[in-house]
Amino acid sequence: MIDLYDIHNHLLPGVDDGPEDFLESIQICEIAQSQNTKMIIATPHRKDVTENHSVHLIKDLVSNINGNLTQKKTCVDVKLGMENHIDLDLVQDIENGKALTLNNSEYILVEMPWEGRPSYIEPVIADLLQSGLIPVLAHPERMRLFEDERALLGEFVRMGCKSQLTASSLYGKFGEKAQKASVDMMTEGLIHIIASDTHMAEGQRCYDMDLGFRFAKQIIGSYKATQMVESNPLAIFENQKMPIMKVK
Ligand SMILES: [Fe+2]
């Protein structure tokens, strides 16, 4: 049984569209442990934290969750990050501490716009790379942007970005289009990490890394699938370089 490391998870209670209460946050961690998950990065939406809460609050929540897990002898370690929507304030917000990288590493989870195609996308990505950060693009298989511009993900990966697929896209939870895009992007070598993007303990957006891993193995084989759920996300937790993956 391999170890799982999840870099995208909305498990913090009452912060964004994740769980409403602390109990459900703990349940998510217990389910993750049952799938042999060792570490999770809590990634609340930066917009929700900035507008309705604070970085101080989310740090406290992570600390409380880890304290409770230790008491229960649940061996999952929760770290802190954010899901950062791309906008013109992102680079400055990193400098002033309002935008967080993944577990304080050089990797930063970046979400492209769900609608529209602002011209600042490329310049902001270039600025992040220029400042020594590595953007990890969240769930490209579900984004209209990458559906409309098929070559764009490859361009970002060649620039130095990494990309993160959602486990449940692999078995059709986000529909056939996202499932097909997942297979295409994986086989083209454009995906580096599989993460859960969990929002709840049970239901549509539950924790399903083990199932995603099983489907990934069928598509790209055991070695590459293991890289995507174990060694590559672990490199992010440890702020290490990921092995270079060939882009077609
Ligand atoms: Fe998310």
Residues whose N, C-alpha, C, O or C-beta is under 5 A from the ligand:
A	BS01	LIG	E83 D197
